[in-house]
Amino acid sequence: MKKLIMGLLLMIAAVSASAQLKYVPGSFRCLSFQAKNGDMGKGDVTYEYLKAQWPMDDNGSPAALLIVKFRNMLPEESRKFVTYFSAGCNKAAEEFPAADKHPEAYWLYVTAGDLIEITFNNPGHGACKVGPFKLEEKKIYGIVLENEKMQDISFNSIPGGATVMLDGEYVGVTPCEKKQATYGKHTVTLTLDGLTKEEEINVSDERAYFDYDMRKTHSMSLSSELEGTLLEVDGKPYGRLPRASVILSYGPHTLVAVQGNIRDTLQLNVNEHSRMSHNFSMKEKKAVAIFAKYGGENVEADIDINNERLDNCKTPYTVNLPYGMHDISVSYMGRSNSKRFKVGPRSASICSIELPGIHNDVRENDRQEKTYVAKTGKRYWKTPEKRWLFGVTAGYVYKAIDTESFSNLQVGARVRPSFGGRLGWGLDTGIYYERGFGDLVCNALYIPIHAVWPVNTPFSISAGLGMQYDSYDYEVSKLTYGSGYNYSIDSVSQFALMAELGCNYQLKKFMFSFSASYGGGIAGDGDYAITKISLGLSYAF
């Protein structure tokens, strides 16, 4: 017995040596008070309140009540207390914190006396001794115990990158860690992309890692014409229809309605543009794979079924469709096409829709051109075969050189080879002479090299480079110099390179052209910036 007592005392001493549970100095005080002016009758208010249930100590005397509160420690930790008392003192009763009764404090009824000492021992936080205190019968007193133990805690979020604040203090960006956080309750605030979450956490030996879902959410109303339909969200039972409301985080989800052997599946990628509601059709269905083809190749096109857009779904895509007729349409890069599709037990399981494209226009152009050539023996500017076409061009050019601007006339020979192919593309080049008039006299030799893409039969666009050699002569009048003759005061020349964009419209053997150019000198006397606007008319041989 002596060895057992000695072992217990040594254990208490060892724990006390490294104790992290401390008594907060000056926290002991009497909580009882006297009623004033006879409002509540004579005597102590606490006695009037507790006289019918006041616990008695081992000696049969009324006990004193010690209310223990905590810092940096969960009140529930009081359930692990082992209490020791000074000689002549014992525990009359105790009440642990409860949600409906003093949730933040531990109530301990002890023997009243003049020199009462109590030792509180907690296996995880150590032991501390309080007192000596004078405790009177039927009086209420309070003390505060503080846990000085620290804990490193970690924060993570999905997705990462959330800003973490702990009790108003910046911690970091997830994933992050707070060193030496005190035990007990704290307020955590996370912010990410305008979304803020705040919650109260309890730091303890059992909890040092905190994970948060910071994905934005979207509320969706679901319904079904059949009552009792089971609803599954991402493979987990959620509830039953005919009506339900779900909150989905941004991202992919699978919603399934099940009624007997009938299943209706909705796959969606939730974002700010997602639908607000969906009605499950509990009819027999069949999986249909939808494909969109453009230029003979599969492309990722938007899908509409019965005039309803499938959110964030692109072809190729498989969807369960009820038996019956459906209008399926696809759209891609401004082009669209649709098909009336029948779904049944023996119907096709693939719906492939061809989108109108440039190659369709090229084939139509080729057909028109071949017909024209067969009838007239003449050619357009754009033909389906590989051949070189020649023509003459005359046009007007507005040109701005540095701070000067003036008009020009342009004449030249145009060469326009067509290489056909699926896209019907070709080249546009030639050699042109330009003459400008005014105070700035310009003589220029101009060679464009453009790639040409047909849009439809009469219209095409072109883009490429332009090379130009310019010679400029500046002239002044007699009003400036008092002479009766005009004479040159300066002459410069330069070789310029320009980026160009244009469009063309053909009418049988004639072609109207427009182009805009911008560039500058790269060699010669000057490095002036050049801006050109050109309008021209060409005639094919």
Beta strands, then each sheet from edge to edge (+ up, - down):
strand 1: 21-23
strand 2: 29-30
strand 3: 64-71
strand 4: 82-85
strand 5: 91-95
strand 6: 105-110
strand 7: 113-122
strand 8: 126-135
strand 9: 140-147
strand 10: 150-158
strand 11: 163-166
strand 12: 169-173
strand 13: 176-182
strand 14: 184-192
strand 15: 195-203
strand 16: 209-213
strand 17: 217-224
strand 18: 230-233
strand 19: 236-240
strand 20: 243-249
strand 21: 251-259
strand 22: 262-270
strand 23: 277-280
strand 24: 285-294
strand 25: 297-298
strand 26: 302-305
strand 27: 308-314
strand 28: 317-322
strand 29: 324-332
strand 30: 335-343
strand 31: 350-354
strand 32: 390-401
strand 33: 404-415
strand 34: 426-436
strand 35: 440-454
strand 36: 459-476
strand 37: 487-507
strand 38: 510-524
strand 39: 529-540
sheet 1: 1+ 9- 2+
sheet 2: 1+ 9- 3- 6+ 5-
sheet 3: 4+ 7- 8+
sheet 4: 13+ 10- 16-
sheet 5: 12+ 11- 14+ 15-
sheet 6: 20+ 17- 23-
sheet 7: 19+ 18- 21+ 22-
sheet 8: 25+ 24- 28+
sheet 9: 25+ 24- 31-
sheet 10: 27+ 26- 29+ 30-
sheet 11: 32+ 33- 34+ 35- 36+ 37- 38+ 39- 32+
end
